[in-house]
Amino acid sequence: MTSPVSPSNTKIILAAIEKLRSFCQANILPDWRCFAGDLAVTDVSTSSLSEWASVQINAMGNIAWAGGQKVLWLAQKLVIPQDLQGYALQGLSLRLALVWWANSAKIYVNGELVGEGDLFDCSPRILVSQAVTPGEEFFIAIRLVSPGHCDGALMRSLLIYESNDEQCPDPGFVADELAVTQRFLERFAPERLDSLAAVVEEVMNRRGAEDTEEERGGVENSLVSLRDSLIQSKIQNPKSKIYLLGHAHLDMAWLWRVSETWEAAQSTFESVLQLQADFSELVFCHSTPALYAWVEENRPDLFRAIQEKVAAGSWEVVGGFWVEPELNLIAGESIVRQLLYGQRYVQEKFGKLASVVWVPDTFGFCASLPQFMGQGGIEYFVTQKLRWNDTTKFPYSAFWWRSPDGSKILSLMSAPVGEGIDPVKMADYAIEWQTQTGLTDSLWLPGVGDHGGGPTRDMLETAQRWQKSPLFPELEFTTAEKYLQHLRSTINSHTPPTPHTSPHSPLPTWDDELYLEFHRGCYTTHGDQKRWNRRCENLLYQAELFAAIATIRCGVSYPKGELEAAWKQVLFNQFHDILPGSSITEVYEDALPQWQEVEKVGTEILEESLRAIAAQISFPTPPQSDSLPVVVFNSLNWQRSEVVTVPLPSTTALNQAWQIYDNSGNQIVSQLGEASTLLFLARDIPPVGYRIFWLCSSLPKNGHNLTQSDYTNLGLQKQEQFSRERLTWENEFLRVIIEEQTGNLSSVFDKVNNREVLNQAGGNLLQAFQDIGQYWDAWNIDPNYAQHPLPPATLKSIQWLEQGPVQHRLRVVQQLGESEFCCEYILSTTSPMLKIAMKVDWQQEHVLVKAAFPLNLEADFATYEIPCGAIRRPTKPQTPAEKAKWEVPALRWADLTEEMGDKPDKGELFTNPQSKIQNPYGVSLLNDCKYGYDAQPNQLRLTLLRSPKWPDQQADRGVHEFTYALYPHAGDWKSAHTVRRGYELNVPLQVMVCPVNYHKSSNFSFSIEEDGLGVSFLNLSAENLILMAFKQAEDDPQKWILRCYECHGETAESSLQNNLGLSFEESVDLLERPLSTSEFSSTAIEQKFNVQPWKIVNLKLQVSDSVTA
């Protein structure tokens, strides 16, 4: 049992520390004089100071001035005194320690620029003189520019006199040694503080009140005596070591454009190389292959110098990902490509894979990430971002992180980034590290960051001073990989148990997402970026898939370069300040044409591939001679039935009607749509395949324009306007009622299960809240937003757009403040879900809006889709950490299922396939580009829009289009195939209308099944496998990669059926490297093979000689 710390002893030590610092430090913050406005530096002089105002110190102890890029000049004249508190200053070096909050800062000494900084390089120690002389004068001036979004401030102005005498450091250095010693002893040996206090009191009392003006030698004698007493009495820190690794976090875009990032990277890298020439011990690390690729192309000389340092071991390439991405909002395949392209670049240019994922600033991490890292050549994971939590403190500094599939990775919650060499901060972190882990060797990351910068000369000089202190832990530069290898070796050998571990488990295991209790608004802000990202992810999946099929079966050239370039642009825009919506306006002005180019390239590849495939189809005899073939392609790996839209020929006459036939000559019910289109239900489209239909012309016998009777006879429903009273409609599955006064859903009745889905409050309720008062405006939702509801939306109009045998579509327009919500409810034949297509003209400021669905059920847990998996979160949170998850991320869906009978253990995080659930019933809420959800036991809400003002004044203002869907179901989300429904909403069937006689031009034939049900190129057979990618192998154009994952947390029994001539060659990882062991063989995948719960499987396939490649 540790002894209590005596308050009197603590008071003695703290008083001594303060006294020692007073000998060599002077606060000059109140002594500045100020001028509000800009001046030329030549106009700033001692003669003008008398006309300047004295500064005002506010209640926080700062000098503050107005925000909005306002300039403030500060200046004062320094005259070096003989001594401070009797400690002579002759020959000591002088530094000015500053801390500011300003967009930019320039520091002048005697008219010369001696230092610059910004919001991130904001706490320099400016060298004023190497050796001062009493009476010497210095004129100091600072030009500060306030941030655009808030007031500026100067928080610290401290003169620090330092000695370079190793035998007798200056009093400030000894004060820090004493502070460090006190902190270590308070935590690890509090019983020894009595002895420490006694030594300190005895030494400090040797200098009586009459000795305050004694010479410097007397003070130095006291310092030497104090240090000797500390050392001789063996009152020093437990044996420990602090490893150092220079770092410069550099956001690819944030409060600056990407073009400025390139400039910051060059200056940062050049600075590091120069410092390494002067400080041979310096080891530096940096992530982001995308950045290195830019340097390689634009600064080959600089790139070669970096390669040399990497080869020498003094520069470490960390990261693995193409950029440091957002990792809650991107799809599983995007995470794969971040690793695939990032790691391949690192391997090619620097000779080895990155072993450390380095994401210090990403805003939380999905629970499935360890599997991706493990399959991507990564051994270690490093972040510090959960130190930003607003509710709980993350409990571990080092831990094993385990994903639902069982993959584990050694993880580090590192020291904060962007710090200097501050011995007291470093000691505090070392103590925290040792307390949590039982390990004595910690890692510190010195270097200016966010806008680059890296270690400074002052940091390295300070590190050298502290390396020589006998009262401070040993310092040594190293790489992240070497440190983590050392950590792994240590915990595998003799780590003693701590309160957080056991003798059998040296480090704890974390079986959860790494949820950041902060920045919850980033799931929603800048909805345009979220929509572009989702669209491009879906598009590139389809383009790549059909390009691969077209290459194998049609002999066309595979567009590898174009696809890789498109993917890399998507990956770049997934950077953790671009996709989350937390950058300035100009960043999104730059991103828009990049997204548009990806869409253009992806669409061209997809359309060219489909045309190539269609050109090889041997079409059967059409129902009519002038019939047009309609080929409906399915890119998902299961059979689907879905309403599709066919554009009608531009030559259509006024009295001309059209109808659809299947490949067996059966007429299919169809319905006229808007803009000369025809809608019909495309049934049973094979997995990763197509089915043929025919578009046939029909004219009424009388030759006149069509009548309503003609439309009925043709199976068509002419578009009409319907009265407001007819606000009930239904299909085989659902009956929907709209409330006439509000336009909200009044009822959604499940006809199959004979139960009402919504409770009496209705559904699709637009709930708006004031969302203001957060410093991190774009990032953070006001935690108390629910206490500030705004008036509900008011109804403007209700109008039927379609009401036919194929699809019902009702438009409801509502006004919310200055914004208009145009909502189209879409109920298609044979569809068990109600789609809601929104078009919003969003003009609010600091408002949050959600779509709420109060439900007629009670559920203890909600389930949400994450990359290649799903996660359960409680709807009745109990712990502070659970309560902090009041806004959570998800990909395509969230689900509430009422579980009857025996329920899973409430402590269980992930879905348990062994759970016994009797007669469950649930509701899934799907989306096509939204990510923020919250859930209560009887309600699901989807966050639609926000409207912050910083850093983008116009964030989200404008027109938004998105779709979400309500999907009631019997059974749980697995038996209801919610995962598939989410993909279907996001990846619609592709329709290609071929020209007249197109079907006669083919000279190579695909086989057509005799029953006319179409062709499947690939079929994985298992209902719980999702195809992620089918692509050409990176290193061999004759080989093909098929990637899929198990989506229910249950073993999948599958077989690979295909008509592409594919056979199994080997199992590979995400980097397409052979696995040392494989569960599969050629025979197995063609007959039956098992995929373990939540696993991602990568198969390298080859094409048989009988198929033209």
N, C-alpha and C positions, 0 to 999 in steps of 0.2 A: 504494500500500500504506500503510495507516494505521500511525502510530507507536505502539509499546506505551506504555501508561500507567505511569508510574513509581509504585511503591507509596509511595515517600517523599513524592512530591508530593501524592498522594491523602491521605496521613496528615496533612500540613500543612494542607490545606484542610479536612478533616473536624474537625481539632482547633480550627481557627479558628471553624467553624460552631458547634461545641459551646460554645466560650468566649463567643461573641456571644450565644447564647441564654441563657446563665447570668446575663447582666446584667439580664434582664427576665422570666425565667420561673422558677417555683418549684414543685417537685413536693410536693404536700401529701397524697398518698395515705396515707402511714403515720400522718398526724396525726389522722385521724378517730377518734372514739369511737362505739361502736355500742350499740344496744339491739334485741334480737330480740323482736319483737312489736309490736302496734299501740298507738299513743298518739294522743291529741288533740294538735294542733299547739300548743295553749296550754300543754300539759304538757312541751313540749320547750324548755328554756332553759339558759342558762349555769350556773345553780345546780344543775341535775340532771346535768351532765356528769361530775362527780366520781363519781357512782354508776354510770356507764356503763363498759363494758369497752373496753380498747384493741383496735383491729382487729388481725387476723392477716393478713399478706400470704402468699399461698400460693406454690407453686413457679413458677407462671406469672406472678407479680407482680401478682395480682389480690386484691381483697377478695371472697370468695365466701360464699354462704349457701345454705341448703337450698331446693330447688325445691318446687313444689306450692302456689303462690300465697302464700308466706310473706312477711311484712312485716319489713323491716329499716330501722331509723332510723339515720342517720349524722349527726353534728354536730361542729362545732368552732368555736372563736373565732379570728378573724383579727385581728391587730394589724399595721397597715401599718408596715414598717420605714422608716428613713431612705433606705436604698439597698440594692441588690443588687450585690455585687462592686464597690462603689464607684460604681455608676450610680444617681444620685439619682432617687427615684420621685415627688417632688412634682409634682402636676398631671397625671400620666399617667392614662389610663383603665385600669380593671381588669376583666378578664374571667376567669371560671372555666370552663375547658374540661373537660368531662366526657365519658366514654364508659362506657356501662353495657350490661348484658344483663338487662333486666327488663321485665315485662309493663306496668308503669307506674312513673312517677317524678314526684315533685313536689319542686321546689327552693324553699326559703324563705331570704330574706335579712332578718335582723332581724324575723322573724315574718311577713313578707309573702310571698305566693306570687309568684315572679318567673318561673317556668318550669315546663313540664310536658312529658312525653314518654312513649314506650312502646318496644316492641321495635324499632321502625323509626325513630322520631325519637329517636335514642339517642346522638347526639354533639353536643350543643349547646355554644355558647359563651355563657355567661350573663353579661350585663353587671351587674357588682357596683357599679361607680361610674364616673361620667364623668370625675372628677378626684379622685384620692386625696390625702389629707393624711397625712404621717407621724404615727403615734400613733393614727390613726382605727381604730375597732373595728367589726368586722362579725361577726354571729353567723349562720353558715351551717348549714342543716339540710336533709337529703334524706330523703324517704320513698320507699323502693323496695319493689316487690312482685315476687317471683321468678316466672319462667315456670312454667306448670303441669307442663311435661314435663321440665324440667332445672333445674340449679342456676342461681341468679342470680349476677351478678358486677358489680363496679365496677372497670373496667380503667384508668381514667385520671382524675386530679384534678390539674389544672395551673393555677396562677395565671399569667396573662399580662398584663404591663403594656405598654401601647401608646402611642405618640406620634402625634399628628395633624399634626406638622410635616412638610410635604412636602419641605422642603429638607434636613431631617435626620431620617429615620425612626428608630424605635427599633431597638436592636441585633437583636431577633428578626426584624424585617422585613429588615434587611440580611443576616442569616444565611440567610434563605430566598432572597434574591436571589443570594447566593453559591452556595447549593446548586443552584439552577436553572441558573446559569451553568456550574457544574462538570458537571452532567449533560449539557447540550447539547454542551459541548466534548469530553467523554469519548467521545461518540458520533460527532460530526461533525468535530472538529478536535483530536484528542488531542495533537498536536504543540504546541498552544498552552497546554497545562496547565502546562508548565514556567514560562512567563511569569506565568500566573495565580498559581501557588504562590509565585513570587518576590515578586510584589506583596503577596500576603496575608501572607507571612512578614515582609516589611519593615515593613508597617504595624502588624502585631500586636506586633512586637518594640519598637516605639517606647515601649510601656508596659512598663517594667521591673518587676522584682519589688517595688521600693520604692514603686511608684506604685499599689498595689492599692486605696488609700483616696482616690485623687484624686477631685476633683469631677466631676459629670456632664459639665461642659463639656469635660473632657479626653477622656472616652469619645466624646462627640459629635464632637470634632475628628478622632479616629481614624476614626470612621464616615464622616465627610465625605471624609476623605483616601482611605479605601479605595474609596469609590464613585467619587470623581473619578479615581482611578488606573485603575479598571476601565474607566470610560467613555473616558478620554483614551487609554488604551492600546488601545482598540477591542477589548477582550476582552469580547465580548458575544455573545448568541445569534445564530445565523443568522436571517435575516429570516423571520419566521413570524407567524401570526395564529391566535388561538383564538376561534372563534365560540361564543357562549353561547346556550343555549335553556333557559328555565325549564321544569321538568317536575315532575309529582307522580304517580308510578305509584300507581294505586288499584285494588287487587283487588276485584272485585265481591262476592266472599265469600272467606273463608279462615279466619282465626282469629276471625272475627266473622260475624254473620249479614248478609244483604243489607240489612236495615233499618238496620244501623249504617253500611253503605256510603253510604246516602243522606245520613246526617248528616255523615259525613266529607267527602263531595263538597261539601255546602253550605259547611262551614267552610273547606275548601281554596279553593274558588272565591271566597268572600268575602275571604279573606286575600290572594289574588292581586290582586284588584281594588283592595284598599286599598294594597297595595305599588305597584301601577302608578300610583296617584295620587301617590305620593311619589317613585317612581323611574321617570321617563318612559321610560327606556331599556329597561325590562324587557319581554321578549317571552316568552310562555308558550304551551305546547302541551298539549293533552289529547285523548285518543282516546275511543272508546266512545259511539256514538250512543244506545245504550240508556240511558246515564246522562244525556245531554243531554235525552232525551225525558222522563225522570222529572223533571228540574229544570224543564222547560217546563211540565209539568202541575202541579207542586206549588209551584214558586217562580217564577212568571212574571216577577216583578220582577228576580230574579237572572238569569234566562234572557235578558231583554231587554238587560241590561247586558253579558252575554257576547256577544250578537249585535253590539252596538255596538263592542266591542273587536275582534271578528273583522273587521268592516267596516273598522276603522281600521288593521288589520294588526298589532296587538300581541297577538293571541290566535289561535293556529293550531289548527284542528281536523284532527287526524291520525287515521290508523287505517284507515278504509274499512270494516272489519268491524263488525257490530252490537255485538259485544264483542271483547275480545282472546281468541280461542278456542284450544282445544287443536287442533293441526293435523296430528297423526298419526292420530288415531282417528276423525275424523268423515268421512262420505261426501263424495264430490265435490259432490253437490247441496247438502249443508249448507254447503260453502265458497261455492258460488254464492249461496245465500241470505244468508249473512253479508255478502257484498259487495252484493248487490242491495238488501236492506233498509237496510243501513248507508249506502251511497252515496246512495240516493234520499233518505234523511232529511237527510244533510249538504247535498245539493244544494238541497233544498226550504227548509231553515231557515237556511242560511248562504251560499247563492248560488253555490257552486261545489263540485265533487267534491273529495274528499281525494285527493291525488296520492301520499301516502306511507302504506304499510302500516307500522304502528307496533306491534310485538309484542315488547317488551323482555324479557318474562318467560315466554313460551310455551316448552314443553319439547321443542323440536325441530320440524323442518319437512319435510313430504313433498317429494319431488323434483319433483312436478308443479305445485307452487304457483306458479311464475312464469307459467304459462299462465293460471291463474285471475286472477292480479293484472293481467296485461296486458289480459285481456278485461273486467276490472272497473274500468277507468279509472285504474289505479295505474301510476305511473312508477318508484317507488322503494320499496325494502324496507329496513327498519331493525330490527335486533335487537341484543342484547348477550349473549344467553343462552349462547352457546357459549363464552363466557369461563369458564363454570362447568365445563367439561370436566374429567374426572378422570384422563385418560390422555394425551391429546395437546393441544397448543395449536393452535387453528384458525389456519391460516397467513396469512389475509388480513384486512385491515381494510376494504378496499374491493375489490369484484370484480363481474364480471358473472355473474349466476346464470342458468343455462340449463336449462330443463326438457326432458324427452324429445322434445316436439313441436318444439323449436327456439326457443321463446319465451325472450327474454332480458330481464332487469331489472337495473338498477343497484342494487347492494346494499351496505349499510354494516353492519359489525360495530362498533357504536358504543362509545363510552366507557361505563363502568358507570353505571347509574342509581342514584339515592339518595345521591349525593355532594354535598359542599359546594364552596366555593371554597377549595381547598387548592393553593397554587401548586406545591408539589413534585409532588403527584400529577398535576396538570394538565400539568406539564412532562414527566413520565414518559410520559404518554399521547401528548402531542404528538410526543415523540421516537419512540415506537413507531409512530405513524401515519406520520411522515415516513420512517422506516426501511423500512416495508413498502410504502408507496405512492410514495415520491419526491415527495410533495406536502407543502406547508408549512402549509396551512390546515386545522386540525382542528376538531372540534365537541365541546363539553363540555356536560353536562346537569345543572346544579345544581338541587337540590330534594330535600326529604325525600319518601320514597316508600313504597310497599306499602300503607300505610293513609292515603294522601294526605299532605297537608302542603304540599309545594311549596317554592319558594324562601323563605328567611327574610330578615328585615331585616339580620341580621349577614352573610349571604352577599352581599347586594347592596352593603353598605357595604365589605366586604372586596374585592369586585370593583372598586369605584371606586378603592380605594387602589392596587390592582395595575395598574389601567389607566394610572396615572400613573408607573409605574416604567419607567425607560429600559432596564432589564435584564431585562424580561419581555416575552413576545410581546404584540402588540396584542390587546385584548379588544373584542369587538363582539357585541351581541345580534342574533339573526336568527331566521328561521323554518327549520324542517327543509327545506321545499320550496326556499327560496332558497339554502340551503347546498348542497343536492344539485344544484340547477341550476348553481351555481357550480362544484361538483365535476365535473359532466358537461362543462361548458364548458372547464374546465382540462384534463381528460384528453383532450379532443378536439383540443386545440391544440398544446401544446408539452411535454407531460410527458416528462422524460428517463427512459430505462430504469433499472430497479433490478434487484437480484439475482432478483426474483420476476417481472419482466416482460421484454418485449422491445420494441425500437423499433417493431415492427409491432403490438403489443398493449399499450397503456399500462396496462391493468388485466387481471389474469388472469380466466379464465372457469372457473366451477365447475359441473361436470356431474354433480352428485350430490345426494342429500338433504343437508340440514343436520342431521346426527344429533347429538343432545346426549349426550355420554358421561357421563351422570348421570341420575338420576330414571327409571331403567328400570322401576321398580316401578309407575309410573303407567300402564303398559299394562294392569295387572291389578287394582290396588287398587280397592276399592268396585265389585265386579262388578255390583252392582245398578244403578249409574248407567250402566255400559256397556250392560247389557241394555235398560234403558229407552230409552237413546239410539238403539240399533239398531232396536228395535221401533217407536219413533215416527218415525224416518227412513223406514222401510219403509211404515208406515201412511199417512203424509202423501203419499208418492209415489202410492200406490194411490187414496187419497181424492181427490186433486187430479185424477188421470188420469180416473177414472170420473165425477167431477163435471163435468169439461169435456165428456166425451162425452154425458152426460145433458143438459147445457145445449144442446149443438148439436143433438142428435137428438130430445130430448124436450121442449125448451122450458122446463125448470125453471130457477130462478134460481141463478146461480153463487155459491157461498158464499165470495166473495173475502175479506170481512172476517174470517170465522171461520178460514179457512185461514191468512191472514197472522198473526193473533194466535197460532194454534197454532205456526206456524213460529217466530215470535219467541220464544216460551217455550222451545222446543227450543234455539234459538240461544243464548239466555241461559244455559241449563244446560250448554252446551258451553264455558263459560268455563274458562280453563286451571287453575283450582283446584277447580272443581266436578266436571266430568267425569273428570279424572284421579284423583279420590278423595283429595285432599290437604287437605280442609277439616275443620272441627270437626263434631261430631255434629249440632248444631242446624241446620247448613246443609242436611244431607240430610233432616232432619225437615221443613224448608221445601220442599225440592225434590220430595219424594214426591207431595204433592197436586197440584203443578204438572204432573208427568209424568202423573198419573192424569187430570187434566183434558184434557190433550192427547189421551190415548188415548180418552177419552169423546167428545170433539168429532170426532176423526178417524174413529172407528168409526161414529158417527152419520152423518157425511157420506158415508162409503163405503157403508153399508147403504142409506141413502136413495137414493143414486145408482144402486146396483144394482137396487133395487126399481123405480125410474123406468124404467130400461132394460128390465127384465124385463116391465114392464107394457105395453111397446110391441111385444113380440115376438108375432108371429102364429104360435102353436104349431100344428103339424100334428096330425092325428088320433092320439090316444094308443093304446098297445097294449091298454089296458083302460079301461073307462068311468070308473073311479074312480082312475086313475093320477095321480100327482103329478109335475108337471114339476120336474126337477132341472137347474138351469142352472149350469154350471161356467164360471167366468170366469178368464181368464188376463190378468194385468196386464203380463207381460213380452213383449218384442217378438220372440219366436220360438215356434214350435209346441212344445208340451210334452205329455208323457204322465206322469202322476203318480197315485199312490194317493191318493184323497180319502176323507173320512169324511162320511157322510150321517146326520144325526140322524133317528131313526125317530119317527113320530107318537106322541104321548103316549097315544093311545087303543089302541095295539097290544095285541091279545089274546094270552093265553099260547100259544094254538095257532096264532097267525098268523105267517106267514113273509113275507119281502119279497125282491124280486128287482129287478135293474136291467136296463133295456133301453136300447139306443141309439136314435137318432132314426129309424133305418131298421127298427126292430122286432126287432133281434137281441138275444138275451139275453146279458148280460155276467156273467162269473164274479164273484161277490161273497163276502164273508166277514163274519160277525157280529163286531162289535167290542164294546168295553166300553161301559157306560152307554147301552144301547139305541141303538147306532149300527151302520151298515153300511158296510163298506169295499169299494171297487172301484177298478180301474185306469181312470182317465179318460184315454182315448187321444186323442192328436192334437188338443189344444185349440189353436185358432188363435192367432196372435200378437195381443196386445191385442184379444181377442175372447172368444167364448163358444161352447160347444157344449151341446146339449140332450140330456138323458137322462131316463128315466122310472123312477120308483119305483112298483112294482106290488105289490099284496098277493097272497098266495097261501096257501090253506089246504089241508092234507092231506085226501085223500078220506075218511079215516075219522073226521075231525073231532076226533081226539085230539091231545094234545101231540106236538110234532115228535120224531121219532126220529132217530138218527144217519143212517139211510138216507134219511130225508126231506131232511136237510140236504145230503147228498151229491147227491141228485137235483136239488136246487135250486141247485147250484153253491155251496153255503155250507159253511163249516167251523165246526162248533161248538167253542167254546173249551174246552180241556181242560188238565189238569195232566199233565205228562210227567215221567218218571223222570230222575234226574240223569245216567244213562248216555247218554241221547239228547242229546248236546251237539254234534252235527254237523248242519248244515242248509245248504241251497244254493238258488240260483236259476239262471237261464240264464248268469249271469256269474261268480258267486262261490260258493265253498264255504268255510264258516266253521266253525271248531272252537274250542270253549272248553275251557281246561285245567281239569279237574275239581277239582284241589286248591287252585287260587288264584282261579279265576274270570276270569283274564286270557285274552286271545286267544292261542290256541296256534298257529293257522294261519288265514291268509286266502289261499285259492288262486284265482288268476285262471284260470278255465276257458277263456276265449277265447284267451288268450295262452300257456296251459299253463306257468305259472310260479308259484312261491310268492312272495307279496308280502312277508311278514315274514321276518326271520332267526330263528335258533334261539332267541333270547331271548323271542320272543313279541311281543305288542302290547297297546296300551292299558294300559301299566304305570303305575300311580300311584306316582310317585317324589316323596317328601317330603324336605324339607331344612330344617334350622334356618336361620332368616333373621333375624338379630338383630345388634345392635351398630352400626346406622347412625343417625347423629344425625337425618337426614331420613328418619324411619322409614317413613311412608306412601309416600315418593317413591322410595327407593333399595332395591334388592336388595343383599344382602351380596355383594360381588364374589367372595368365597370360599365361597359357599353350597355348591358342589359338594363341598367338603371336609367337609361336616357332614351326611351323609345320615342320615335317620331310618329306623326299622324299616319294612318294607313293610306294605302293607295286608293284613289277614287276611280270609279268606272267611267270611261268615256264612250265606249261602244262595244257591241257584240255583233259579229257577222259570220254567217256561214260562208265558207269558201268552197267546200266540197262535201257532198253527202251522197255517196254512191256505193255500189256493191263491193268496191275494192278498198276505199278509204274514206273516212270522215275527217274533216278538218274545219275547226271552228276558231275564229280569231276573236280575241278579247284584248281591248286596248285600255290600259289603266294609266293614270297620272300619279306620279309620286314626286312631290315637290316640283322642281323644274324639269323633271325627267319623265319620259314616256316609255312605257313597257308594252310592247306589242307581242302578245303571247298567242301562239297557235297550238291548240290541242289536236293531236293527230292519233286516231285510232284506226289501225289497219285490220283488214280481215285476217283471221286466224292468228292475230298477235295477242299475246297475254300481257302486253305492257302498253301504257299510255305515254306517248311521247309529248314533250312540251318544248316547242321551238320558240326561242325568245329572240327578239330584236329590240334592243334598248338604246334610246338616245339619252345617255347618262350625262347629266349636267350638275350633279350635286358636288358640294365640297365638304370634306370631313364627315361623310355619311357611309355607313356600312349597311348593306341590304342582303337579307337571306330569304331563301324560299323554304318555307316551313311546311312539314307534313305531319300533323298530329295523327297518330295511328290508333287503331282499335286493337291494341295488343300491349303486352308488358314483356320486356326483355331485360335481363340483367347485364347483357353484353351486346355491344355492336361489333360487327366484323367489317373490316375495311381492306380493300385491295392495296397491296404494296408491290414493289417490283418483284415479280416471280414469286408471289406468295400472298398471304393474307394475315391479318393480325386482329386479335380480339382486344377491345378496350372496354372497361366497365362503364355502364350507364349510371351506376350508383356509386360514384367514387368514394373511397373511404380514407385513403392515405393522402398526405399533402401532395405527393408526386402524382397520384391519380387525379386529384382535384385540379392540378395545374394543367391538365390536358383538356381544357375547356374549348379548345379549337384544335383540330387535328388534321393531318394530311392524309389523303387517299388518292389513288389513281382513278380508275374508271367507275368504282362503285363503293357503296357502303350498304350494310344490311342489318336490319333488326329482325331477329327470329325469336318468337315466343316458344320456349322449350318446355314441353309438358313432361311430367315424370321426372326421372332422375336427371339432374343437371350436372355438367362438369364442375370440377372443383373451381371455386371462384378465384383461387390463386393461380389458376392455369392461364397462361398468356395466349398461347396459340391454339388454334382449333384442334381439338382432340378427336381423331377419327374413331376412337373407341367409346366416345360418349354415348350414353343410352338416352335417346330422345324419342318420346312417344308422341305421335301426331303433332309435330311442330308446324308452325305457320309463321310466315315472315313476309317482309316487304324489303325490296332492294331499291335504292335510289341511284340510278346510273347517270353518267354525264359524259359529254364529249370534249370538254376542255376546262373543267373546274376541279379544284383540288382541296378546298377547305370545307370541312364538315364539323358538325357537332351533333351529339345524340343524347337523348334522355330515354328513360325506359319506354316511353310511348311516343317518341317523336324523333324524326330525322330532319336535319336542316342542312341545306347546301348553301354555302356562302357565294353569292353571285358577283358582287362588286364592292369596291372601296373607292375612296376619292381623297387620298392624301395630297399634301401640297409641297412636301419636301422629300427627296431632292428634286423631283420633277413637278413643277407648278401645275402642269396640265395632266398629270397621271390619270389615265382612264377616262377623262372627259371625252365624249364622242360616242360613236355608234358601235355597239357590240352585238354579235350574233353567236348564240350557243344553244345547245339542246341538252335537255336532261329527260329522264324517263322514270316513271313509277312502275315497278314490277312486283305485284303481289304474287305469292306462291305458296303452295303447300310444301311441306318439308323444309329442310334447312337450305342455306344458300348453295350447298354442294349438290344436293339432289335436284334442286331447281335450276342448276347450270347457270347461276348468276355470272360466273366468270365468262362463259360464252356469250351471254346476253350483253355484257359490257363490251366485248370485242365487236360484236355485231353492230352495236350502236355507233362505234367508232370507225369501223371498216366495212362500209356498205359493199354490196355486190357491184361489179363493174359490168356495164352494158355496152356492147358494141354492135351497131347496126351496119351491116356490110352492104356495099353497093349492089345494084341489080347485076345478076350473072356472076357475082363475086364467087359463088359456090362452084362455078364451072372452070375456074382458072387454076385449080390446084394441081400440082404434079407430084405431091407427096401426101400420103393419107394417114391420118390418125384413125385408129379403130373406133368405130361407133358401136356401142352396145346394142344388141338386137332389140332390147326393150325400149330403146330411145331415151334412156334416162341419163345420157351424157357420159362424160369421161372424167376420171379422177387421175391426176398425175401422181399425187402422193396421198397416202392415207396411213395415219398412225394408229387407227382403230380404237385406241383407248379414249374414253370420254373425259379423262382427267389429264390429258396431255395437251399442251398448247405449243404450236409451232412458233418459234421465235424468229428463225431465219433459215433460208435456204439460199446459199451463195457459193460463188466460186472460192476455192481455197486460196489463201494469200500467196502461197509459194509454189503452187502447181496448178496451172490452168486446166489440167485434165482431171482434177479432183474437186469434190464438192463437199461443202459443210452443211449438215442439217443439225439445227439446234432446237431443242424443245425443253419444256420444264413441266413438272408435275404440279398441278394447281389446287389439289384438295387436301394435301397432307395425308394421302393414302397411297399405298403402292399401286402403280399402274401396270397392268398387263397389256402389252402392246405387241404389234408386229408392223413392220414397215412394208407396205404394199405400194407398188409403183409401176408405171408403164414407161419409165424413162430408162430402163436398163441399168438401174443403180444397184450396186452390191456393196456390202460392208468391207471397208479396208481396216480401219482401226478407230478406237476411241481417242479423242483428243480433249485438251482443256480449252479454255476460252481464247488462248493465244494460238490454238491449233497445233500445240505440241503433243506428241504421243503420250498417253498415260502409261505409267509403269505397269499397272494392272488394269484389266478391263473385264467387265461382267458380260461383255457381248462377243459374239462371233458371227460370222457371215450367216451360218445356218440359223442362229438364234434370232437375228433381227428380221429374217424373212418369215420365220414361223412365230415365235413368241419370245419376248424379252420383258424383263421387269425394270421399272424405274422407281427408285425409292422415293418416299415422301419428300416433296418440295425440291427434289434434285433437278439441276440443270444438266442436260445430257448433250454432248457434242459428238456427232458421228462424222467421220471422214468417209466419203463414199466414192466409188469409182464407177465409170460407165462401161458396160460390156462392149466388146468389139462390134457387136451386131448393130449398135446404135451409133449413128453419125453424130459426132460431137463438134 
